[in-house]
Amino acid sequence: MVAHIGTVAFVGIEARPVDVQVHVASGLPSFTIVGLPDKAVAESRERVRAALGAIGLALPPKRITVNLAPADLPKEGSHYDLPIALGILVAMEALTSDTVEGYLVLGELGLDGGIQSVPGVLPAALSASGLDLGLICPAATGGEAAWAQNIEIVAPENILGLINHLKGHQQLSPPVAVMDDAPATYLDLKDIKGQESAKRALEVAAAGGHNICMTGPPGSGKSMLAARLPGILPPMTPSEVLESSMIGSIAGNLTEHNISRMRPYRNPHHSASMAALTGGGMKARPGEVSLAHHGVLFLDELPEFQRAALDSLRQPLETGEVVVARANKHVTYPARFQLVAAMNPCRCGHLDDPALACSRVPKCAIDYQSKVSGPLMDRIDIHIEVPAVSANDLSLPSAAEGSVDIAKRVAKARKIQHKRYAEMGIGDTVSSNAQVDGEALEKVAILDDESREILMKAVEMMKLTARGYHRVLRLARTLADLDGGGNISKIHISEAVGFRQKRQLR
């Protein structure tokens, strides 16, 4: 007899169906797993043997063969434990095959028969919903799986409870979808004294979803400004919450397996490798750009990152996804993030202070800033100088306007953009001005003669690329939306051009 149990294999955030086939036949006692299992899957033999023994069941002294089909798809992770155990129980006729039909199964077994949590339950639940199947998963991840609508979810704490449920001896309560209701602890822009121009740039970046680079001496508040950007961004939509949570589920980062509406904020150290930023490794796991999906990726000390790692950000900044290509795997992860970069003007950081600057000024600044490639800097919409804060600014009381006030203006501008792109029929792919391109950009960024003249002069004087030209248009559209969504005027174009200016060091 061959038992068939459904489960999944994860390729990126996609959950592909896998058929766990268990065959028990006469012969010398053995337990073999085939179908490209990794080390964790191969070790399932011992966990399954111990877990079944813990509930008083011994494996039969026969030849047990487990095939994970399709055989050419690599199988990784410990979530195959539970489907293998159920397949053995069906093959031993301890369970009837009809009790497990119609389910996808995943879960790691403990040696005492408990079912441990595993990553990827949310994508698996959504895959089960698409296949019109139910889901059997660990109790700890039941709240995560319950976000997939209209499917039956069985979430046992141990394998004995699951067997009793399948046999009808007891009834397990269906899990309830759980939202992480911890209060948002966003930092407030009121904490920052001075830096009004930087706060304005941050508001524009939030209103249009634009990337921003801040250059200034140490202690000028660049990191503080970046940390307060999530507090002025609008709340995530339900679809954005789901997409972000799927990546968190695959990475095993969901706090207590609860879904959160807080936008991701990732702040990797400058020693991070290319694989850490864009994803990769032996199992092609998601990187920081994917973990920041629909959120903020803050790169402090930008020139200190490896140049190859920084240049690997070019593709996701343009396309909103990253392709991790390895010899044994080809995976695509979503990566629609907002980049916030911070850097000192030179290695010593005191380029504008003759008393503190090193003897190599300005060559040290040229060498330091040239570590970041021009094509990457061209993909950053807003470039601003963040000067040192004076003692007079520090002695002033806190600003009257904080993150709550700015967030209201940002939400109003985003609402204008959402309505505009929904009416154009592109609302499913474009949610902010930073994402609009091509013919759609020409329709929403119409310039009068005076504005066009200012832009043409700026293109000629600043030697803007075609990408830079379009990014100025997007910025101008955002500035007009902050003013109520009317037509772009020369004031908006002038301010947008100012955000593209970078210091000339030669």
C-alpha positions in Angstrom: 0.0 0.0 0.0 1.2 3.5 -0.8 0.0 6.4 1.3 -0.2 9.9 -0.2 0.0 13.0 2.0 0.1 16.6 0.6 2.6 19.2 1.8 4.6 22.0 0.2 8.1 23.0 -0.8 9.1 26.7 -0.6 10.6 28.4 -3.7 11.0 32.0 -2.6 7.6 32.9 -1.1 5.8 30.5 -3.4 4.6 27.2 -1.9 4.7 24.4 -4.4 2.7 21.3 -3.8 4.6 18.2 -2.8 3.2 14.6 -2.6 4.7 12.6 0.3 4.4 9.0 -0.8 5.0 6.3 1.8 5.4 2.7 0.9 5.7 -0.1 3.5 6.9 -3.5 2.1 8.3 -6.8 3.3 12.1 -6.9 3.5 15.0 -6.1 5.7 14.0 -3.3 8.1 15.0 0.1 6.7 13.8 3.7 6.6 14.7 5.6 3.4 13.8 9.1 2.2 14.3 10.0 -1.4 13.4 13.0 -3.6 16.3 15.4 -3.1 16.0 15.8 0.7 18.4 18.1 2.5 20.0 17.2 5.9 17.0 18.4 7.9 14.6 16.3 5.9 16.9 13.2 6.1 17.0 13.6 9.9 13.2 13.3 9.9 13.6 9.5 10.2 14.9 9.8 13.8 12.4 12.5 14.8 9.4 10.5 13.4 10.6 7.2 14.9 10.9 8.9 18.4 7.7 10.8 18.1 5.6 7.7 17.2 7.4 5.8 20.0 6.4 8.5 22.5 2.7 7.8 21.8 3.2 4.0 22.0 3.5 3.2 18.3 6.6 1.4 16.9 7.6 1.4 13.3 7.0 -2.0 11.7 10.1 -4.2 11.0 9.7 -3.7 7.3 11.2 -1.7 4.5 9.8 1.8 4.6 10.4 4.1 1.6 9.3 7.7 1.6 9.3 9.5 -1.8 8.9 13.3 -2.0 7.5 14.0 -5.4 8.3 15.7 -7.7 11.7 14.1 -7.2 13.7 16.9 -9.0 12.5 19.7 -6.7 14.9 20.2 -3.7 13.2 19.7 -0.4 14.5 21.7 2.6 13.3 22.2 6.2 11.9 20.2 9.0 8.2 20.7 8.1 8.2 17.4 6.3 8.2 15.5 9.7 4.5 15.6 10.2 3.4 14.6 6.7 5.9 11.7 6.7 4.6 10.5 10.1 1.0 10.7 8.9 1.9 8.8 5.7 3.5 6.0 7.8 0.3 5.8 10.0 -1.8 5.5 6.9 0.5 2.9 5.4 0.3 1.0 8.7 -3.5 1.3 8.6 -3.5 3.1 11.9 -5.3 5.9 10.1 -7.6 5.6 7.0 -6.6 7.5 3.9 -9.8 9.4 3.7 -9.1 11.2 7.0 -6.1 13.0 5.6 -7.3 13.6 2.1 -8.0 17.2 1.3 -5.3 18.6 3.6 -1.8 20.1 3.1 0.3 19.1 6.1 3.4 20.7 7.6 5.0 20.6 11.1 8.2 19.6 12.9 8.0 16.7 15.4 9.6 16.8 18.8 10.9 13.6 20.3 8.0 13.6 22.8 5.4 13.7 20.1 4.8 17.5 20.2 4.4 19.5 17.0 6.8 22.4 16.8 6.3 25.6 14.8 7.9 25.9 11.3 8.4 28.9 9.0 6.3 29.5 5.9 2.9 28.6 7.3 1.2 31.7 5.9 2.3 31.0 2.3 1.3 27.3 2.8 -2.1 28.3 4.0 -2.6 30.7 1.0 -1.5 27.8 -1.3 -4.0 25.5 0.4 -6.8 28.1 -0.1 -5.9 28.3 -3.8 -6.0 24.5 -4.2 -9.3 24.3 -2.2 -7.7 22.2 0.5 -7.5 22.3 4.3 -4.3 22.8 6.3 -2.8 20.9 9.2 -0.2 22.9 11.0 1.3 23.3 14.5 -0.8 25.0 17.1 1.7 27.8 17.6 1.2 28.9 14.0 -2.5 28.4 13.8 -3.2 32.2 14.2 -0.9 32.9 11.3 -2.5 30.3 9.1 -6.0 31.6 9.9 -5.4 34.7 7.8 -6.0 32.5 4.7 -9.8 32.7 4.3 -12.3 30.0 3.7 -10.2 27.0 4.5 -10.4 24.4 7.3 -7.4 24.6 9.6 -6.4 21.9 12.1 -3.7 23.1 14.5 -2.8 20.4 17.1 -0.2 20.7 19.8 0.9 17.1 19.5 0.6 14.1 17.2 -1.7 12.2 19.6 -4.2 15.1 19.6 -4.1 15.1 15.8 -4.8 11.4 15.6 -7.7 11.7 18.0 -9.1 14.6 16.0 -8.8 12.7 12.6 -10.5 9.6 14.2 -13.3 11.7 15.6 -12.4 11.0 19.3 -12.0 14.7 20.0 -12.6 18.0 18.3 -9.8 20.6 18.0 -11.0 24.2 18.1 -10.2 26.1 14.9 -7.5 28.8 15.4 -8.4 32.5 15.3 -6.5 35.0 13.1 -4.3 37.0 15.4 -3.1 40.5 14.8 -0.1 41.9 16.8 -2.0 44.5 18.8 1.1 45.9 20.5 0.9 49.7 20.3 3.0 51.4 17.6 6.2 52.8 19.2 7.3 55.1 16.4 9.8 57.8 17.3 8.6 61.4 17.0 10.2 64.1 14.8 9.6 66.5 17.7 12.7 65.0 19.2 14.9 66.6 16.5 15.8 70.2 17.0 16.6 72.3 13.9 17.1 70.5 10.6 13.9 71.9 9.2 15.0 71.4 5.5 15.8 67.8 6.3 12.4 67.3 7.9 10.8 68.8 4.8 12.7 66.4 2.6 11.6 63.5 4.8 8.0 64.6 4.4 8.3 64.7 0.6 10.0 61.2 0.6 7.2 59.8 2.7 4.5 61.4 0.6 5.7 60.0 -2.7 7.6 56.9 -1.6 10.9 58.4 -2.8 14.4 57.2 -1.9 16.6 59.7 0.0 20.3 60.2 0.7 21.4 62.4 3.6 25.0 63.7 3.7 26.4 65.5 6.8 29.0 65.5 9.6 28.8 63.0 12.5 26.1 63.9 15.1 24.0 66.0 12.7 21.0 63.8 13.2 20.9 61.6 10.1 20.2 58.4 11.9 17.6 60.0 14.1 15.8 61.4 11.0 15.8 58.0 9.3 14.5 56.2 12.3 11.5 58.6 12.4 10.4 58.0 8.7 8.2 55.0 9.5 6.2 57.1 11.9 5.0 59.4 9.2 4.3 56.8 6.5 0.7 55.8 6.0 -0.5 52.4 7.5 -0.1 49.4 5.2 -3.1 48.3 3.2 -4.4 44.7 3.8 -2.7 43.4 0.7 0.6 45.0 1.7 0.3 43.5 5.2 -0.2 40.1 3.6 2.8 40.4 1.3 5.1 41.6 4.0 3.9 38.9 6.4 4.5 36.2 3.8 8.2 37.2 3.6 8.4 37.4 7.4 6.8 33.9 7.6 9.3 32.4 5.2 12.2 34.0 7.1 10.7 32.9 10.5 10.5 36.5 11.7 6.9 36.8 12.7 6.7 37.7 16.4 4.8 34.9 18.0 3.4 34.2 14.6 1.2 37.2 14.7 0.5 39.5 11.7 1.6 43.1 12.2 0.4 46.3 10.5 3.7 48.1 11.3 5.8 48.9 8.3 9.2 47.0 8.3 12.2 49.0 9.3 15.6 47.3 8.5 18.9 48.7 9.6 21.7 46.3 8.5 25.3 47.0 9.6 27.7 48.2 7.0 29.6 44.9 7.2 26.6 43.1 5.6 27.4 41.0 2.5 25.7 41.0 -0.8 23.8 37.8 0.2 22.7 39.5 3.4 21.3 42.5 1.5 19.7 40.9 -1.5 19.2 37.3 -0.4 21.1 34.1 -1.0 23.1 31.6 0.8 22.9 27.9 0.5 19.1 28.0 0.8 18.5 31.3 -1.1 16.9 33.0 1.9 15.3 36.5 1.6 17.7 39.3 2.3 17.3 42.8 3.8 15.7 44.3 0.7 12.9 41.7 0.8 12.5 41.9 4.6 12.0 45.6 4.1 9.2 45.0 1.5 6.6 47.8 1.8 8.9 49.4 4.5 12.1 51.2 5.0 15.7 50.0 4.4 18.2 52.3 6.2 21.8 52.1 5.1 24.0 54.1 7.5 27.6 54.9 6.6 26.7 54.1 2.9 30.3 54.2 1.5 31.5 51.7 4.1 29.3 48.9 2.6 31.0 46.7 0.0 30.7 48.2 -3.4 29.4 45.0 -5.0 26.8 44.7 -2.3 25.6 48.3 -2.9 25.5 47.8 -6.7 23.3 44.8 -6.2 20.6 47.2 -5.0 20.2 48.7 -8.5 17.8 46.0 -9.8 15.4 46.0 -6.9 15.3 49.8 -6.7 14.1 49.8 -10.3 11.9 46.7 -10.5 10.6 46.2 -7.0 11.9 42.6 -6.9 15.2 40.8 -6.6 16.2 37.6 -8.4 18.5 35.3 -6.5 20.2 33.1 -9.0 22.4 30.3 -7.8 23.7 27.1 -9.5 21.0 25.0 -7.8 18.2 27.5 -7.3 16.6 30.5 -9.1 14.3 32.4 -6.7 12.4 35.7 -7.0 11.5 37.7 -3.9 9.5 41.0 -3.8 11.5 44.0 -2.7 9.5 47.2 -3.0 11.2 49.1 -0.3 12.0 52.8 0.4 15.8 53.4 0.6 17.1 55.8 3.2 20.9 56.3 3.0 23.2 58.3 5.3 26.8 59.2 4.8 29.5 61.5 6.0 31.0 63.9 3.5 34.4 62.4 3.9 36.2 59.8 6.0 36.9 62.2 8.9 33.4 63.6 8.5 34.4 67.3 9.0 34.8 68.5 5.4 33.3 71.9 6.2 35.1 72.6 9.4 38.8 73.7 8.8 39.6 73.2 12.5 38.7 69.6 12.4 39.1 68.5 8.8 42.1 66.3 7.8 45.0 67.5 5.7 43.7 65.7 2.6 40.6 67.9 2.0 39.0 67.9 -0.5 40.7 64.8 -2.0 39.6 62.7 0.9 36.0 63.6 0.2 36.3 62.7 -3.5 37.9 59.4 -2.7 35.3 58.6 0.0 32.2 59.5 -1.9 33.4 57.8 -5.1 33.0 54.5 -3.2 29.3 54.7 -4.1 28.8 54.3 -7.8 27.1 56.9 -9.9 24.4 54.6 -11.2 23.3 53.8 -7.7 23.2 57.5 -6.6 21.2 58.3 -9.8 18.5 55.9 -8.5 18.1 58.0 -5.3 15.5 60.7 -5.8 16.4 63.1 -3.0 19.9 64.3 -2.0 20.1 66.6 0.9 22.8 68.2 3.0 22.3 67.8 6.8 24.5 70.4 8.5 25.8 70.2 12.1 23.3 71.4 14.6 24.3 74.6 16.4 24.2 75.2 20.1 21.4 77.8 19.6 19.2 75.1 18.0 19.8 72.7 20.8 18.8 75.3 23.4 15.4 75.9 21.7 12.3 74.1 22.9 10.9 71.1 21.0 9.2 71.8 17.7 5.5 72.4 17.8 4.9 70.1 14.9 5.6 66.4 15.3 5.2 63.2 13.4 1.4 63.1 13.9 0.9 66.4 12.0 3.3 65.5 9.2 1.7 62.1 8.9 -1.7 63.7 8.2 -0.3 65.6 5.3 1.5 62.5 4.0 -1.7 60.5 4.2 -3.7 63.2 2.4 -1.1 63.2 -0.5 -1.1 59.4 -0.6 -4.9 59.4 -0.8 -4.7 61.7 -3.8 -2.2 59.4 -5.5 -4.2 56.3 -4.8 -7.4 57.8 -6.3 -5.5 59.1 -9.3 -3.9 55.8 -10.2 -7.0 53.8 -9.5 -8.9 55.9 -12.0 -6.2 55.3 -14.5 -6.6 51.6 -14.0 -3.1 51.0 -12.7 -3.8 51.1 -9.0 -2.9 47.4 -8.5 0.7 48.0 -9.6 1.3 51.7 -8.7 0.6 52.9 -5.2 2.8 56.0 -5.0 4.4 58.6 -7.3 7.8 56.9 -7.0 6.5 53.9 -8.9 4.8 55.6 -11.8 6.6 55.5 -15.1 6.4 55.8 -18.9 3.2 57.0 -20.4 1.4 57.2 -17.1 4.1 59.6 -15.8 3.6 61.9 -18.8 -0.1 62.0 -18.1 0.2 63.0 -14.5 3.2 65.3 -14.7 2.1 67.8 -17.3 4.2 71.0 -17.2 3.4 74.5 -18.3 5.9 76.4 -20.5 7.6 78.2 -17.6 8.1 74.9 -15.6 9.4 73.1 -18.6 11.9 75.8 -19.3 13.2 75.5 -15.7 13.5 71.8 -16.0 15.3 71.9 -19.4 17.9 74.4 -17.9 18.4 72.1 -14.9 18.9 69.1 -17.2 21.5 70.9 -19.2 23.4 72.5 -16.2 23.3 69.5 -13.9 23.9 66.9 -16.7 20.8 64.9 -15.6 20.3 61.5 -17.1 17.0 60.3 -18.5 16.4 58.6 -15.2 17.2 61.8 -13.3 14.8 63.7 -15.5 11.9 61.4 -14.8 12.7 61.4 -11.1 12.5 65.2 -11.0 9.1 64.9 -12.6 8.0 62.4 -9.9 9.3 64.6 -7.2 7.4 67.6 -8.6 4.2 65.5 -8.8 4.6 64.6 -5.1 5.2 68.3 -4.2 2.1 69.3 -6.0 0.1 66.5 -4.2 1.3 67.9 -0.9 -0.2 71.2 -2.0 -3.5 69.7 -2.8 -3.1 67.7 -6.0 -3.3 70.5 -8.5 -1.1 71.1 -11.5 2.7 71.2 -11.3 3.9 74.7 -11.1 7.4 76.3 -11.4 7.6 76.3 -7.5 7.3 72.5 -7.5 9.8 72.0 -10.3 12.3 74.3 -8.7 12.1 72.5 -5.3 12.3 69.1 -7.0 15.4 70.2 -8.9 16.9 71.4 -5.6 16.5 67.9 -4.2 18.5 66.5 -7.0 21.5 68.8 -6.5 24.6 67.2 -5.1 27.7 69.0 -3.8 30.5 69.6 -6.3 33.8 68.5 -4.7 36.1 69.5 -7.5 
